[in-house]
Amino acid sequence: MRPPSYKAVVDEYAAAIRSGALPAGTRLPTHRALARERRIALATATRVYAELAAAGLVVGEQGRGTFVRARSGYDGLEPSRALPVPRVADLSFNQPLSPDQGDLLRRALRALASSGDAEALLRQHPPGGHRHDRAAVARYLLDRGIDTAPENVLLTSGAQQALDCVLRTLTRPGDVLAVDALGYPGIKLLAAAHGLDLAPVPVTPDGPDLDALDRLCRARPVRAVYVQPTVHNPLGWVLDRVWRARLADLAAAHGCTLVEDGTYAFLEAAPPPPLYALAPEHTCYVAGLSKNVAPGLRFGFAVLPGRLLRSATTGLRTAAWGAPGLITALVTGWLGDGTVARLERERRTDAAARQAVARTALAGLTSTAHPTSYIRWLTLEPHQRPDHVAAVLAAEGILVSTADAFATTAHRPNAVRLALATPPLTDLPAVLARLRAALDAIAP
């Protein structure tokens, strides 16, 4: 009987994993055992597991073997959000909302409907938005320490589109993009879409290793550096003034552009000046209102140096044009009447309360968080694999994100991220108690 091709073995295992016939956490045969069972060469067996790992279906651990990966948590793509039991809580994605926001939306929509020129909301806006709407965002950014002209602000459909616009403007396929070794998963998707070469920068408890970044920039032609200096996702750090000044100096010295992500910056009440304020000619600033106002708004913005505006605007025209008129009118109204500022204060208070609950529930475990953020990075015990932990929690009705989603290196930390914003605050103690009990039950 002719031995199966390596591709047939890969397809067979992939089908079994995706169907659930091989559940998460299943230990697969060793490379030698697979080669013997399937009558294939050892190198071919190794190739089978390498392809399954590249597809995100298995994970290999030195000295322990190869295991089926859990796919229940957010892994940076679009995983199944189905759970084997009724859902208890989604701790894989932050969707903060205040109890009164439905009424807030109704009032705002009624006000827009009765405004003088409601039909204007149905007309096509220019790419990047009307000047008066860009001016509203520019005024809002003054409280973040950014003093820029409305012409330097482009309105987008969320922060992800703002990032896409900036990368489309700055880079070409094959360019080197420096990123944190642990960071926002969406940057990996964008880098792949634009054909960029990700260059991971080691991280410390307080920020990226700037000596390593300097060496990287000397060794390779780094085109841009993606950074989250204020309330980092997932590690929570806020870079101090010295760190920021050195980052700005490095960008100027090596001729690369800083891409500053301020998505969670509103959660720090008194941050140091943003990088854009320190190096406006070498920095693009992106953020949105999904976390501070509502996830469904999909309203974002990019602040760019003047030399990049024409190219960036052209990029918006070829993509999704920008933020819809109705959403823009809602947002600029809330920016002008103080609603956004009020919601941001409420979010900080709410996040602090949730972190207090988490500190109590997870006492004795190793975890990291900004005190007023919605994210907690939980380091697992050596015997607890992230994919297995995610599967165990999924069986309890709890979704979490494994470290795979955030890692840009082959090394995946033994950790999971807990997004605390989505469950009602009153439910969070019970949710985290259930999570803690499930973790404690995982035997060495």
Secondary structure as the mmCIF struct_conf table of DSSP 4:
data_model
#
loop_
_struct_conf.conf_type_id
_struct_conf.id
_struct_conf.beg_label_comp_id
_struct_conf.beg_label_asym_id
_struct_conf.beg_label_seq_id
_struct_conf.end_label_comp_id
_struct_conf.end_label_asym_id
_struct_conf.end_label_seq_id
HELX_LH_PP_P HELX_LH_PP_P1 ARG A 2 SER A 5
HELX_RH_AL_P HELX_RH_AL_P1 TYR A 6 SER A 19
TURN_TY1_P TURN_TY1_P1 GLY A 20 GLY A 20
BEND BEND1 ALA A 21 LEU A 22
TURN_TY1_P TURN_TY1_P2 ALA A 24 GLY A 25
HELX_LH_PP_P HELX_LH_PP_P2 THR A 26 THR A 26
STRN STRN1 ARG A 27 ARG A 27
HELX_LH_PP_P HELX_LH_PP_P3 LEU A 28 THR A 30
HELX_RH_AL_P HELX_RH_AL_P2 HIS A 31 ARG A 38
TURN_TY1_P TURN_TY1_P3 ARG A 39 ARG A 39
HELX_RH_AL_P HELX_RH_AL_P3 LEU A 42 ALA A 54
TURN_TY1_P TURN_TY1_P4 ALA A 55 GLY A 56
BEND BEND2 LEU A 57 LEU A 57
STRN STRN2 VAL A 58 GLU A 61
TURN_TY1_P TURN_TY1_P5 GLN A 62 ARG A 64
STRN STRN3 GLY A 65 VAL A 68
HELX_LH_PP_P HELX_LH_PP_P4 ARG A 69 ALA A 70
BEND BEND3 SER A 72 GLY A 73
BEND BEND4 GLY A 76 LEU A 77
BEND BEND5 PRO A 84 VAL A 85
STRN STRN4 ALA A 89 ASP A 90
BEND BEND6 SER A 92 PHE A 93
TURN_TY1_P TURN_TY1_P6 PRO A 99 ASP A 100
HELX_RH_AL_P HELX_RH_AL_P4 GLN A 101 ALA A 113
TURN_TY1_P TURN_TY1_P7 SER A 114 SER A 114
BEND BEND7 SER A 115 SER A 115
TURN_TY1_P TURN_TY1_P8 GLY A 116 ASP A 117
HELX_RH_3T_P HELX_RH_3T_P1 ALA A 118 LEU A 122
BEND BEND8 ARG A 123 ARG A 123
HELX_LH_PP_P HELX_LH_PP_P5 GLN A 124 PRO A 126
TURN_TY1_P TURN_TY1_P9 PRO A 127 GLY A 128
HELX_RH_AL_P HELX_RH_AL_P5 ARG A 131 LEU A 142
TURN_TY1_P TURN_TY1_P10 ASP A 143 GLY A 145
HELX_RH_3T_P HELX_RH_3T_P2 PRO A 150 ASN A 152
STRN STRN5 VAL A 153 THR A 156
BEND BEND9 SER A 157 GLY A 158
HELX_RH_AL_P HELX_RH_AL_P6 ALA A 159 LEU A 170
TURN_TY1_P TURN_TY1_P11 PRO A 173 GLY A 174
STRN STRN6 VAL A 176 ASP A 180
BEND BEND10 ALA A 181 ALA A 181
STRN STRN7 LEU A 182 LEU A 182
TURN_TY1_P TURN_TY1_P12 PRO A 185 PRO A 185
HELX_RH_AL_P HELX_RH_AL_P7 GLY A 186 ALA A 193
TURN_TY1_P TURN_TY1_P13 HIS A 194 GLY A 195
STRN STRN8 ASP A 197 VAL A 201
STRN STRN9 VAL A 203 THR A 204
TURN_TY1_P TURN_TY1_P14 PRO A 205 ASP A 206
STRN STRN10 GLY A 207 PRO A 208
HELX_RH_AL_P HELX_RH_AL_P8 LEU A 210 ALA A 219
BEND BEND11 ARG A 220 ARG A 220
STRN STRN11 VAL A 222 VAL A 227
STRN STRN12 THR A 230 THR A 230
BEND BEND12 VAL A 231 VAL A 231
TURN_TY1_P TURN_TY1_P15 ASN A 233 LEU A 235
STRN STRN13 VAL A 238 VAL A 238
HELX_RH_AL_P HELX_RH_AL_P9 ARG A 241 HIS A 254
TURN_TY1_P TURN_TY1_P16 GLY A 255 GLY A 255
STRN STRN14 THR A 257 ASP A 261
TURN_TY1_P TURN_TY1_P17 THR A 263 TYR A 264
HELX_RH_3T_P HELX_RH_3T_P3 ALA A 265 LEU A 267
BEND BEND13 GLU A 268 ALA A 270
HELX_LH_PP_P HELX_LH_PP_P6 PRO A 271 PRO A 274
HELX_RH_AL_P HELX_RH_AL_P10 LEU A 275 LEU A 278
HELX_RH_3T_P HELX_RH_3T_P4 PRO A 280 HIS A 282
STRN STRN15 THR A 283 GLY A 288
BEND BEND14 LEU A 289 LEU A 289
TURN_TY1_P TURN_TY1_P18 SER A 290 VAL A 293
HELX_RH_3T_P HELX_RH_3T_P5 PRO A 295 LEU A 297
STRN STRN16 GLY A 300 VAL A 303
HELX_RH_3T_P HELX_RH_3T_P6 GLY A 306 LEU A 308
HELX_RH_AL_P HELX_RH_AL_P11 LEU A 309 THR A 318
TURN_TY1_P TURN_TY1_P19 ALA A 319 ALA A 320
BEND BEND15 GLY A 322 ALA A 323
HELX_RH_AL_P HELX_RH_AL_P12 GLY A 325 GLY A 336
TURN_TY1_P TURN_TY1_P20 ASP A 337 GLY A 338
HELX_RH_AL_P HELX_RH_AL_P13 THR A 339 ALA A 361
TURN_TY1_P TURN_TY1_P21 LEU A 362 GLY A 364
BEND BEND16 LEU A 365 LEU A 365
STRN STRN17 THR A 366 THR A 368
TURN_TY1_P TURN_TY1_P22 PRO A 371 THR A 372
BEND BEND17 SER A 373 TYR A 374
STRN STRN18 ILE A 375 THR A 379
HELX_LH_PP_P HELX_LH_PP_P7 LEU A 380 GLU A 381
TURN_TY1_P TURN_TY1_P23 PRO A 382 HIS A 383
HELX_RH_AL_P HELX_RH_AL_P14 PRO A 386 ALA A 395
TURN_TY1_P TURN_TY1_P24 GLU A 396 GLY A 397
STRN STRN19 ILE A 398 LEU A 399
STRN STRN20 SER A 401 THR A 402
HELX_RH_3T_P HELX_RH_3T_P7 ALA A 403 ALA A 405
TURN_TY1_P TURN_TY1_P25 PHE A 406 PHE A 406
STRN STRN21 ALA A 407 ALA A 407
BEND BEND18 THR A 409 ALA A 410
BEND BEND19 ASN A 414 ASN A 414
STRN STRN22 ALA A 415 ALA A 419
BEND BEND20 ALA A 421 PRO A 423
TURN_TY1_P TURN_TY1_P26 LEU A 425 ASP A 427
HELX_RH_AL_P HELX_RH_AL_P15 LEU A 428 ASP A 440
TURN_TY1_P TURN_TY1_P27 ALA A 441 ALA A 441
BEND BEND21 ILE A 442 ILE A 442
#
